Amino acid sequence: MKINKKYRVVLDTNVLLVSISSFSKYHWIFQLIIKQRIDIFITNDMLLEYEEIIGIRFNKETARNVIRTLIELSNVIPISIYYNFDLIKNDPDDNKFVDCAIAGNVDFIVTNDGDFNILKTIDFPKVPILNIIEFKEKMIKERLIE
């Protein structure tokens, strides 16, 4: 399988969360990461949130294992944030994902969180978002998944 483009992506916590279990219909997202077919960008704040939420939903050991896996993969790129754009007012905690996306010059954020929709109305800095269905359609079109 020839990969034309390796997308640069930020995953919202809930997207990562629903993709972890091999029983999930969204497990293909986690497999894209593991198989290194996409690059995902993270900050320390994002990792902490991932670990906290995965620990609540599954357990602390699963959370540690997922975080360890992520930080050991070469396609998981750590980003340092030097400026906070504060683009999402409804849930300011979501801005860590937006700032990471901007600093990492990613192709898009994958999220099903409606608070991110405000980004569609902001011309600068432009931060494209996709929901899980749109992301899957794009990955199928690019032949990154079947």
N, C-alpha and C positions, 0 to 999 in steps of 0.2 A: 504494500500500500504506500503510494507516494503522497507525502504531505506537502501541500503547496505553501501553506502559511501556518506558522505556529502563533496562535493568538495569545495576546497578553491580556490577562483577565484578573479582576478582583472579584472574589466570591463573598457575598453577604453571609453572615453566620448561619442563617436559616437554610440557605442553599447547601452549604457544606454539611450542616447537620443532617438534612434529609438524604444526603448522598452516601453517608458512611456505611450503613448496614447493607450487606450483600442481598438482603431480602427487599430492599427498597427499590421502587420503580425508577428512582433517580440515581441508582448506584453507578450508572454510566458516567456521571460527573466525576465521582471519586476515581473511577478507572481512567478517565482522561488525564487526571493528575498523576496517578501511579505509573501509567504507561508513558508519561512525559509528552503527551500530545498537545498540551497547552502549558503556557507559563502562567503561574499565579503569583501575584504580588501581595506581600503581607507586611504589616508593621508589628512591632512588639505589642501594641495595644490590641490589635486584631487577634494575635495569637492568644493573649490573655482572655479575650472574650470567647474565642473558639473553645479554649480549654474549660472555661467556666460553664458554658452552655452545654457542651458535650458531656461534661461531668454530671450536670443536673439531669440531662435526658437519658444518658446511658449509665456511666459510673466513672469514678476518678481514674481507674486503670485504663479504660478505653480512651478517655480524654488524653492521658499522658502518651499512650501509644500513637494516637492520631497526630498529636503535636510533634512527637519524636519523628514520625514518618515524614511529616511535612518539612521539618527543618533539615532533614538529611537528604532530601531530593534536590538535585541541581536545577530543576525547573521551578522551584519555589524560591522566589527572589525577595530578599528582605529590603525594605525601603525605609529610609529615615525621612521624617516629615519636618520641614523647616518653616512651613507657613500653613496656617489654618484658614481655609477659605470660608468656613461657616455658611455653606450654601443651603443646608437643610435645617430649617427652623423648627419644624414639628417635633423632630426627635434628634436633638443635637449630637447624641451619641453615635448616630449614623455617619457623621461627618468624617470619622476616622477612615471609613472606606472610600469616601469621596476624595479626601486629601491623598490617600495612598494611590488612588487611580490617577490623579493629576500628577503627582510626583513620579509615578512609574510610567507615565505616558501610555497607559493601557488602552486596549481597543474598546473595552466596555466593562461595566460592572454587571454581574449577574445577580439579580435580586427579584423576589416576589413581593417586596415591601413597598406598599403604595407611597410611603414618605419620600422615596427616591424619585417619584414622578415629577417633582418640581424641577429636577435637572433637565427635563425636556424643554423647559421654558427659558433656560439660561443660556445665552449665546456665548458667554465667556466667563470662565473657562468651560469649554464644551466637554461634557462627560456623558458619553453614550451609555445607556442601560438596556439590558435585555432581561426579560423574565425567563424562567426555565424553559418554557415551550419555545420561545424565540431562539434561545441558545441552542436547544436540541435541533431545531430546524437548520440553523446555521452549521452546526457540527455535521449533520447528515449531508447537507449540500457540499460541504468541504471534504466529505468522505473521511472524517475523523472518527465517526461512529457509523454503525450500520443500522 
